[in-house]
Amino acid sequence: MGKTKEIDNILDECLERLIKGGETIEQCLVRYPEQAVELRPLLETALVTKKVSNIKPRPEFRSRARYQFQAALQETPARRGFFTFVWPAWATVVAIVLALLLSGGGTVALAADSMPDEPLYSVKIATEQVRLAFTFSEIGKADLNARFADRRVAEITAIANRAEPKDLDRATELLNKHLEKVAVLAETWVNEEEASMLRVPTPAPQLAPTSPTAPEPEPAPTPAPSPSPAAPPAPTSPPTDEKGQEDMEVAVDGQLARLRMEVERNAVRHPAALREMLETAPESAKPALRRALAITEDRYWQALEAVDGKHWGK
Amino acid sequence: MQDEERLVERAKQRDQEAFAQLYEEYFDRIYRYIVFKIGDEMEAEDMTQQVFLKALRSISSFRWKGVSFSAWLFRIAHNQVVDYLRRKAKRIAVPINESIVSGGEDPQKVTEQRADIEQVLAAAKHLTRAQREVISLRFAGDLSVAEVAKAMGRSVGAVKALQHSAVVALRKAMSY
């Protein structure tokens, strides 16, 4: 045991000298000749492992992140004096929303209509990031990302005729991220909801499932009446013993239904708009437009699949 | 360390300059730690931003009782990673992009660095969760053994032992 502890300590000391102190393996081994045979391969491995420190953030990410962080910092009120007032979370959210809505002459308001080739565009993106950071539900974040994706397509089509390709690339990358987030967030939320549904004991009598892919232990002997289109979607396993639970599920389904509607609408609208733009755009803009088109064709499909994992009433 | 304590105290008072300095100090290390843990640099970008936004939101609740600022910050990053991995159980391994590997202007050097990093990431999959955490914090997060111990809530001796067994396991995995 003592020997093991000793080698743990020696290895750590050598690692410190090797990594932080700039010593060589040979210099380390000279200090511990008795352990040299055991130490050498470990130090060689550690040197290779240390190469992970060569991973660096991309410069464009670094500057974007710094800008966004500074924007978030500036949104944070400074504390003063001894009697420090700590804002509750809800007040912070309200303050940011008010700032976004009311700052008529401010930078944020000016930035709201800015395009990717304009200086205030970074402020616009930073403002969106702050809104996302202060939206705590996954379905809420998915909804915001879907709306921001709508903005990106509007921007791309607006500037395709005049912008530098790098500005189009920037908006296209953001579009890709937004739509990826919609799918991931919706899928996560759906999985968690389904897991929580599975934990609830299922009562014996059930409505016939409205989704053809829903699991069905036995075929229903008689067809059940279909819900009207306006009726809230019926879950496959409603916890009918708790009225409050049912109401909550209906409300949550409403959120999901709205998200689905938005995604479904844009899944058609966005590729159509980008295809139309491709016909008239200058050659320099076409690669970014093609990429944006491919993104909307793929990602919206993924997002719909993710949403439909839960959307029983479709 | 004293300087960092002063910076953190100022950051707790919402001193923007102090928080910006802490951000610069830890940004690369947190990013590297997350890339090492999840192997996806694009996701790591988003998660790095989230770590600092979370830190900004909760810095006022930070207390020095037995926890250093670095341990606190890396714990936020660790929780982000755990949430992410829980959500993305069926994640796809993404090869490391050369654009995040620093190696100066020499493309051959960059390619070699990338190959080494991929080898390390692949070998790290053979580690236990605790070994992997130690290696991530120590080599990617650039923390001392004492800081790793605080971040993981373990003794310094336990971390040294984990470090030793992790390097042995990495050696074995890299030999095949």
Interface residues (C-beta under 8 A of the other chain):
Chain A: T4 K5 I7 D8 N9 L11 D12 L15 E16 P41 L42 E44 T45 A46 V48 T49 K50 K51 V52 S53 N54 I55 K56 P57 R58 F61 R62 A65 R66 Q68 F69 Q70 A72 L73 Q74 T76 P77 A78 R79 T84 V86 A89 T92 Q129 A133 K177 V184 E187 T188 N191
Chain B: Q13 R14 D15 Q16 F19 A20 Y23 F27 D28 Y31 R32 V35 F36 E41 M42 E45 D46 T48 Q49 Q50 F52 L53 L56 R57 S60 R87 K88 I96 S99 I100 V101 S102 G103 Q113 D116 I117 Q119 V120 L121 I135 R138 F139 A140 D142 S144 V145 G157 K160 A161 Q163 H164 V167 V168 L170 R171 M174
